[in-house]
Each structure stands twice: as structure tokens, then as C-alpha cells.
Amino acid sequence: MDAASLRKEYTRTGLNMADVDPDPIVQFHAWFEETLTADLHEPNAMIVATATTEGRPSARTVLLKGYDQRGFVFYTNYEGRKAGELEANPACALLFYWGELERQVRIEGHANRLSDDESDAYFTSRPRGSRLGAWASEQSRPVEDRSVLEERVRALEAEYESREVPRPPFWGGYRVEPEVIEFWQGRENRLHDRLVYQRTGGGWRVERLQP
């Protein structure tokens, strides 16, 4: 089938200025709770887009692990490509796409590392296999074969057989502090609803964008 012939009409609901919360984090929470009720597959999956200081972009999917008024949290290897770009250029963007609900949320902001205590607390909550995997993987670097990684994991299992697996010093979290948050609701005839919040001093300004 030709990709150009693929079409889907959006008919679920609309998004009105009078119905949204003046605080975008509260509005995000309401939408996120609806994804949980709808039992979507990994509703916390989000695209993280970063760029080098020269403006060369890259994007990948990670999992949201927390959010509040301070921002949106995810965890990664600090020696991988995304972290390297964030350290040099903390400006980034996030994108949630919830196709079954015909919705997406787009976020622009700046990323900052979490404290060691915050990263330690989350790392301890991870399954043991995931903790060993964090030690085993030199993220974004070439490897000759998957067996190399599997052998590292076996060695780590032996090393930590009778003790807890600590957080690697090269692994931890980022919090993306939002400056722009856009809520998108699909509508008929591609006349989608787009409401964008922009930070203004101590508050937020919300306005409707044309599709």
C-alpha cells in the first residue's frame, strides 16, 4: 500500500479553551490519567529530541518516570549520545503520542541532572536485571556482538551475587523543565485543536494555534 493513501479521520472529541486547566501540569496529569484508564501500551513512552551545539538533531524513545511542577523526569546513561548532547546543549523537546485517544503533547524546555539522592532512589527500585544491565552497557558505543554484553552480565551477576547492585556513577536522571507545553487533539478534516501554554514569569499564558 502507498503511504500517501493511508488516512484516518479523527472523531473522538474536541479541545476547548474553557475546558482546560490554567496550569499545564494539572492538564497533563488529567490526560495522563486517561491514558491509564484506557490501558494504552506504555503510555509513559515519550520521544526525547536533543541537538548538538551545531544544531544537528537526534531523537529516541525513553520512558517518563515522574512529573510534577518542576518538570518531566527520565533516566539514562550519562555517557550515551543523548546525555552528551544535553550536557553541551540542555535545550530539548519531548513528545507523547497517544494514538488511540487521538492526542499528543509536545514539550519544549531545558534538561538538568537530578540529584544523586533522586537517582539512587529510582535505581534501587528497578528490577535487579535492569540494574545489572545499566552496568553492562556502554551506551551508544559499538560492540562486536551481543554475546559480549551477555558475558558482562554474567560476570556482574557473579560479582554481585550476594549483595545489592549500586547505581553506576555514569547513570542517572534528567528533569526537563518546561517552557512550552502544547496539547493536540485530532479533529475532522485535519482541523485539529492545538492549545499551547507558554511560561511567562511566574505563570502560564495559553492560546489556540491554527492547525
C-alpha positions as CSV (number, residue, x, y, z in Angstrom):
1,M,0.0,0.0,0.0
2,D,1.2,3.5,-0.9
3,A,1.9,5.5,2.3
4,A,0.3,8.6,0.7
5,S,-3.1,6.7,0.6
6,L,-3.1,6.0,4.3
7,R,-5.8,8.2,6.0
8,K,-7.6,8.3,9.3
9,E,-10.3,10.6,10.4
10,Y,-10.2,11.9,14.0
11,T,-13.6,11.9,15.5
12,R,-13.3,11.3,19.3
13,T,-13.6,14.7,20.9
14,G,-12.6,18.4,20.8
15,L,-10.4,20.5,23.0
16,N,-11.8,23.8,24.2
17,M,-10.1,26.6,26.0
18,A,-12.9,26.8,28.6
19,D,-12.3,23.1,29.5
20,V,-8.6,23.0,30.1
21,D,-6.9,23.8,33.4
22,P,-4.9,27.1,33.6
23,D,-1.9,25.0,34.8
24,P,-0.5,22.8,32.1
25,I,1.0,20.3,34.6
26,V,-2.5,19.8,36.0
27,Q,-3.9,19.4,32.5
28,F,-1.1,16.9,31.6
29,H,-2.0,14.9,34.7
30,A,-5.7,14.7,33.6
31,W,-4.7,13.5,30.2
32,F,-2.2,11.0,31.5
33,E,-4.7,9.6,33.9
34,E,-7.0,9.0,30.9
35,T,-4.2,7.0,29.2
36,L,-4.0,4.8,32.2
37,T,-7.8,4.3,32.3
38,A,-7.7,3.5,28.6
39,D,-5.0,0.8,29.3
40,L,-2.7,2.1,26.5
41,H,0.5,0.3,25.7
42,E,3.3,2.1,27.6
43,P,1.5,5.5,27.9
44,N,4.7,6.9,29.5
45,A,6.7,6.3,26.3
46,M,8.0,9.7,25.0
47,I,10.3,10.9,22.3
48,V,13.3,12.9,23.6
49,A,14.8,15.2,20.9
50,T,18.2,16.7,21.5
51,A,20.7,18.6,19.4
52,T,24.4,19.2,19.2
53,T,25.8,22.7,19.7
54,E,26.0,22.9,15.9
55,G,22.2,22.1,15.7
56,R,22.5,18.5,14.5
57,P,19.3,16.8,15.9
58,S,18.6,13.3,17.1
59,A,15.6,11.7,18.7
60,R,14.8,8.5,20.6
61,T,12.0,6.9,22.7
62,V,12.5,6.8,26.5
63,L,10.1,6.2,29.4
64,L,8.7,9.0,31.6
65,K,9.4,8.1,35.2
66,G,7.9,11.1,37.0
67,Y,6.5,14.6,36.6
68,D,5.4,17.4,38.8
69,Q,5.5,21.2,38.8
70,R,9.3,21.1,38.4
71,G,9.2,19.1,35.2
72,F,9.4,15.7,33.5
73,V,11.9,13.0,34.6
74,F,13.7,10.2,32.7
75,Y,16.8,8.2,33.3
76,T,19.7,7.2,31.1
77,N,23.4,6.5,30.8
78,Y,25.3,9.8,31.2
79,E,27.9,8.7,28.7
80,G,25.5,8.0,25.9
81,R,24.7,10.2,22.9
82,K,21.6,11.9,24.3
83,A,23.3,12.8,27.6
84,G,26.4,14.1,25.8
85,E,24.2,16.4,23.7
86,L,22.2,17.5,26.8
87,E,25.4,18.4,28.7
88,A,26.6,20.5,25.8
89,N,23.1,21.9,24.9
90,P,20.4,21.4,27.5
91,A,17.6,22.7,25.2
92,C,15.4,19.7,24.3
93,A,11.9,18.6,23.4
94,L,9.6,15.8,24.5
95,L,6.7,14.3,22.6
96,F,4.0,12.0,23.8
97,Y,1.7,10.4,21.2
98,W,-1.4,8.6,22.3
99,G,-2.9,7.5,19.0
100,E,-5.8,5.5,20.5
101,L,-7.0,8.8,22.1
102,E,-6.1,10.9,19.1
103,R,-3.9,13.1,21.3
104,Q,-0.3,14.2,21.6
105,V,1.5,16.5,24.0
106,R,4.6,18.4,22.9
107,I,7.0,20.0,25.4
108,E,10.0,22.3,25.0
109,G,12.4,23.1,27.8
110,H,15.8,22.6,29.3
111,A,17.2,19.5,31.0
112,N,19.1,19.3,34.2
113,R,20.6,16.4,36.0
114,L,18.8,15.0,39.1
115,S,20.5,14.9,42.4
116,D,22.4,11.8,43.4
117,D,19.8,11.0,46.0
118,E,16.9,11.1,43.5
119,S,18.8,8.9,41.0
120,D,19.8,6.5,43.8
121,A,16.2,6.2,44.9
122,Y,14.9,5.3,41.5
123,F,17.8,3.0,40.6
124,T,17.1,0.9,43.8
125,S,13.5,0.5,42.7
126,R,14.5,-1.1,39.3
127,P,14.5,-4.9,38.7
128,R,17.8,-6.5,39.5
129,G,18.3,-7.4,35.9
130,S,17.9,-3.8,34.8
131,R,20.4,-2.7,37.4
132,L,23.0,-5.1,36.1
133,G,22.2,-4.1,32.5
134,A,23.0,-0.5,33.4
135,W,26.5,-1.6,34.4
136,A,27.0,-3.8,31.4
137,S,26.1,-1.4,28.6
138,E,28.5,1.3,27.4
139,Q,25.5,3.1,25.8
140,S,25.9,4.3,22.2
141,R,29.3,2.7,21.7
142,P,29.9,-0.1,19.1
143,V,30.1,-3.7,20.3
144,E,31.3,-6.7,18.3
145,D,28.5,-9.0,19.2
146,R,25.6,-9.3,21.6
147,S,27.5,-12.1,23.4
148,V,29.9,-9.5,24.7
149,L,27.1,-7.8,26.6
150,E,25.7,-11.2,27.8
151,E,29.1,-12.2,29.1
152,R,29.4,-8.9,31.0
153,V,26.0,-9.5,32.6
154,R,27.1,-13.0,33.7
155,A,30.3,-11.6,35.2
156,L,28.3,-8.9,37.1
157,E,25.8,-11.5,38.3
158,A,28.7,-13.4,39.9
159,E,30.2,-10.2,41.3
160,Y,27.0,-9.0,43.0
161,E,25.6,-12.5,43.8
162,S,25.1,-11.9,47.5
163,R,24.9,-8.1,47.6
164,E,23.0,-5.2,46.3
165,V,23.8,-3.7,42.9
166,P,24.7,0.0,43.4
167,R,23.9,2.7,40.9
168,P,26.8,3.3,38.4
169,P,28.3,6.7,38.7
170,F,27.7,7.1,34.9
171,W,23.9,6.5,35.2
172,G,21.1,8.8,36.5
173,G,18.2,11.0,35.7
174,Y,17.3,14.3,34.0
175,R,14.5,16.6,34.7
176,V,13.2,18.6,31.7
177,E,11.9,22.0,33.0
178,P,9.1,23.0,30.6
179,E,8.9,26.4,28.9
180,V,6.3,25.4,26.3
181,I,3.6,22.7,26.6
182,E,1.2,22.1,23.7
183,F,-1.9,19.9,23.8
184,W,-3.1,18.5,20.5
185,Q,-6.4,16.8,19.9
186,G,-7.1,15.3,16.4
187,R,-10.3,16.6,14.7
188,E,-12.1,16.0,11.5
189,N,-10.8,17.3,8.2
190,R,-7.4,17.9,9.8
191,L,-8.7,21.0,11.6
192,H,-7.0,19.8,14.8
193,D,-7.3,21.5,18.1
194,R,-4.0,22.9,19.4
195,L,-3.7,24.7,22.8
196,V,-0.2,25.9,23.7
197,Y,0.9,27.1,27.2
198,Q,4.0,29.4,27.4
199,R,5.7,30.2,30.6
200,T,5.5,33.9,31.5
201,G,7.3,34.9,34.7
202,G,5.6,33.0,37.5
203,G,2.7,31.8,35.4
204,W,1.5,30.5,32.1
205,R,-0.2,32.0,29.1
206,V,-2.4,29.7,27.0
207,E,-3.6,30.4,23.4
208,R,-5.0,28.5,20.5
209,L,-2.9,27.7,17.5
210,Q,-4.2,27.1,14.0
211,P,-3.6,23.5,12.8
